[in-house]
Amino acid sequence: MLPARAGALRGPAGETTPEMHSHVILNRRVTDASKARMPAVNAATLYGRGVFTTVAVHKGRAFLWDAHWSRLLAHAERAGVECDFGDNETALMLARLIEANGVEEGRARVLLLSRAVRGRWRYEGEDGRASDLLMLTSDPWPAPETLALTVSPYRVNSFSPLAGVKTVGNLERVLAWEEARGRDFDEAAMMNERGEVVSATTANLFWVKHGTVHTPALASGAVAGTTRARVLELAADAAVPAVEGTHTLHELAEADEIFLTSSALGVALVTSFDFRTYTVPVGSVALRLREAFRQLTLDPRAAEESARPREREQAEL
């Protein structure tokens, strides 16, 4: 018998926004979300010292989990978060939570939160644990029938020591997303302090011009998204030219097609950018890549296995 689902919320545009499920995992234990407890005094609450990743769940499996975990550890190192949890046990814990919540299609969020407080407010805690691991799941984000994009008035600081790192202090991105939603848009393109296009507020940004796929380089401040990486690989497999580079808002505005990528959205086609609307052209590159990515989600185990050799090759470079 599956656990009862919480009620859904309504977003600004009227679509259903799913709530998280009733069970979570906190430090290796499955517990009710309302009963999960962590110390109030820790580096995550005082400084926001923690990192997270959002993982798609397809066919009851965490999609591209190895890539997510590797990135989470890399981001933890940059943010000064020690990890008390092993690779295999973390994967098993997430699988256990997905089963406990009866998730066939959905999302999972995994957070690694620092405990030991350093700096001006020093506190070592009671049990000597370096970090807390919190896992939660939710139903899938609704696939958008239309996706309206605008330009965010807020900027990404590409010189930040945490540029491109998914920290729990993610409020700037949340506020940028809420600002766009408040103007009846679904997402917003963000630029950095040099006026270079970086990403959307919660997704990586791609566009197509004359058959070539473009996306901002990571040096712009963009997050190294796992879906972004797979889309670039799919483009290479399909012999579609793809360029990671420095781009202006004018280049984005002149695009033939625009699409977003994230674990929540997969590959989502933009249907309007401010006052311009887009229709799917004959031979659409974006549509081909969306379908190729969808095919990966139909067999998550095979997608994971095919990704591992490429990840090992990249690690050796």
Rosetta blueprint (number, residue, H / E / L):
1 M L
2 L L
3 P L
4 A L
5 R L
6 A L
7 G L
8 A L
9 L E
10 R E
11 G L
12 P L
13 A L
14 G L
15 E L
16 T E
17 T E
18 P L
19 E L
20 M E
21 H L
22 S L
23 H E
24 V E
25 I E
26 L E
27 N L
28 R L
29 R E
30 V E
31 T E
32 D E
33 A H
34 S H
35 K H
36 A L
37 R L
38 M L
39 P L
40 A L
41 V L
42 N L
43 A H
44 A H
45 T H
46 L H
47 Y H
48 G L
49 R L
50 G E
51 V E
52 F E
53 T E
54 T E
55 V E
56 A E
57 V E
58 H E
59 K L
60 G L
61 R E
62 A E
63 F L
64 L L
65 W H
66 D H
67 A H
68 H H
69 W H
70 S H
71 R H
72 L H
73 L H
74 A H
75 H H
76 A H
77 E H
78 R H
79 A H
80 G L
81 V L
82 E L
83 C L
84 D L
85 F L
86 G L
87 D H
88 N H
89 E H
90 T H
91 A H
92 L H
93 M H
94 L H
95 A H
96 R H
97 L H
98 I H
99 E H
100 A H
101 N L
102 G L
103 V L
104 E L
105 E L
106 G E
107 R E
108 A E
109 R E
110 V E
111 L E
112 L E
113 L E
114 S E
115 R L
116 A L
117 V E
118 R L
119 G L
120 R L
121 W L
122 R L
123 Y E
124 E L
125 G L
126 E L
127 D L
128 G L
129 R L
130 A L
131 S E
132 D E
133 L E
134 L E
135 M E
136 L E
137 T E
138 S E
139 D L
140 P L
141 W L
142 P L
143 A L
144 P L
145 E L
146 T L
147 L L
148 A E
149 L E
150 T E
151 V E
152 S E
153 P E
154 Y E
155 R E
156 V E
157 N L
158 S L
159 F L
160 S L
161 P L
162 L L
163 A L
164 G L
165 V L
166 K L
167 T E
168 V L
169 G L
170 N L
171 L H
172 E H
173 R H
174 V H
175 L H
176 A H
177 W H
178 E H
179 E H
180 A H
181 R H
182 G H
183 R L
184 D L
185 F L
186 D L
187 E E
188 A E
189 A E
190 M E
191 M E
192 N E
193 E L
194 R L
195 G L
196 E E
197 V E
198 V E
199 S E
200 A E
201 T L
202 T L
203 A L
204 N E
205 L E
206 F E
207 W E
208 V E
209 K E
210 H L
211 G L
212 T E
213 V E
214 H E
215 T E
216 P E
217 A L
218 L H
219 A H
220 S H
221 G L
222 A L
223 V L
224 A L
225 G L
226 T H
227 T H
228 R H
229 A H
230 R H
231 V H
232 L H
233 E H
234 L H
235 A H
236 A H
237 D H
238 A L
239 A L
240 V L
241 P L
242 A E
243 V E
244 E E
245 G E
246 T L
247 H L
248 T E
249 L H
250 H H
251 E H
252 L H
253 A H
254 E L
255 A L
256 D L
257 E E
258 I E
259 F E
260 L E
261 T E
262 S E
263 S L
264 A L
265 L L
266 G E
267 V E
268 A E
269 L E
270 V L
271 T L
272 S E
273 F E
274 D L
275 F L
276 R E
277 T E
278 Y L
279 T L
280 V L
281 P L
282 V L
283 G L
284 S L
285 V H
286 A H
287 L H
288 R H
289 L H
290 R H
291 E H
292 A H
293 F H
294 R H
295 Q H
296 L H
297 T H
298 L L
299 D L
300 P H
301 R H
302 A H
303 A H
304 E H
305 E H
306 S H
307 A H
308 R H
309 P H
310 R H
311 E H
312 R H
313 E H
314 Q H
315 A H
316 E H
317 L L
